[in-house]
Amino acid sequence: MKIKYIMMPWVLLLALVSCNKENGNDAPITGELAAPQVIIVDGTASFSMFWDEVPGAEGYRCEVTYIAGGRNVDILKTNTTSTSISVEALRPETEYTIRIAATRGGKASSNWFSEEKSTGKFDVSFEIAPYEVYNNTTGHIDYMAKVVPSVKDVYYWIASVTYDQKVDAKLWMEDEIADALEAGQTWTSLLDGGYIVKGDAESVFAFKGGDVYMFTAGILERVGETQINVVSEVSISYPFHAENAESKISHKCSYSDYLGEWVVKPYDVSQYRNSAWELEDAKVFSVNITTREEGRSFNMTGWGGTDNQYSSYPIVLDYADATSDKNEHFKISLPQEIKTEKGVKWAYTSWASFTKIDDSGVEDVMDYAPYDYDYDKLASEYDPQSNGWKQGFRGYVANANKTVIKILANTFKYDIMNVYIQSLWVCGMNEEGKYISDNPIYSLNGDRGGIPNATYYLVRKDVAEGLELPAPDVSKEITN
């Protein structure tokens, strides 16, 4: 037993030494570990390193650096137990030093694999297509950049720039990345969030302020987690008009462009609770616009959806001139009578805030009420030239694809008072044509609230259901 006990370790040691010699590594495991024999595979902006296990190694130390401005830039400095590792998002036409050593006991061997390796020129182009897409959360149109790079293994950033600032597209992109990093983002969080992308990608933008935009894409370099550089010239899409909820830019169209089914998103909803008005988020509802008198007027049914028991009764839209640039392609004059039921005259009308201006110019709200027939009589006497405040709303096509309609509320201003139209809704009136607020029989559903407020944002139903359309190229309009 003793002989067997003594002989076994020597047998094992001889076997290990023999194995080391067969693998071409002369260093015994009790001394310095051998340098890994590394194979490097090039990508467009990446290196992948592979090696066999080093006998006796517990792990490996990997370092990738390059020199810029007279100093070393660390791309990778890490420990791993794997026998392969990759570095991505490298700079073009740059010489890198790749070093790998086996480790044991937390220390790297003095025998390092070391090789200089250079990236080439990045011959990468981007195909960038702007699309209009429906946002189910906001009920508005957003814009999507669909990007297809000619080379799939580069990381890149998708941004936007106004047409007037296109010469500074790269600077805009760099500023956007810098803002993200300053806000605490990292390479990993931006990658996980879809801001840094690779391969074919889509990125959605919600613009503020109507303008002509272009999408851009640029290749990125990663230096650790918190340094990200744009290392290529940026590719730019064709220019397109970016519609948004706040802009008031109309687009020429024809009478027939208004016909069809639309999904409506009001700005918000007025609710009356505890003797006070409150604002809430609005629900979407669908309407159908049909011909009333060809080329002159429309019928719009479905207003308010299930919250309006009279939604099947049409609201009349008076067609104006959709071939003009004016944001008034149709008008809505109110009140519009629906029916008389149980002694109550029901009508579509404007709900408005009526304000009074004192001698010092201070404006106070006197009333929030529907523009009933009683107010209509008062308005006609007060402002006979403008036919009172009958024209409560105006509408127009708001995007180049003719898939968005906006309905805006009008305002009437005078020296001592102002009338701010806010809502298109139903009210009940007595025989004299007056709405009585404290009697629930004159409020729809017996509730003074639930009133959807303008601006009303209408999206063509097929787009709201997921149809994605290319945003039209406006290059010719700009150059002309």
ABEGO torsion letter per residue (X at the ends): XAAAAAAAAAAAAAAAAAAAAAAGBABBAABBBBBBBBBBBBBAABBBBBBBBBBGBABBBBBBBBBBGGBBBBABBBBBABABBBBBGBBBGBBBBBBBBBBBGGBBBABBBBBBBBBBBBBBBBBBBBBBBBBAAAGBBBBBBBBBBABAABBBBBBBBBAAAAAAAAAAAAAAAAAAAAAGBBAAAAAAAGABBBEBBBBBBBBBEBBBBBBBBBBBBBBEAABBBBABBBBBBBBBBBBBAABBBBBBBBAAAABEBBBBBBABBBBBBGGBBBBBBBBBBBBBBBBABBGABBBBBGBGEAABAAAABBBBBBBBBAABABBBABBBBOBBBABBBGGBBBBBBBBBBBBBBBAAGBBBBABBBBBBAAAAAAAAAABAAAGEAABABBBBBABAAGABBBBBBBBBBBAABBBBBABBBBBBBBAAGBBBAABAAABBGGBABGBBBOBBBBBBAAAAAGBBBBBBBAAAAAAX
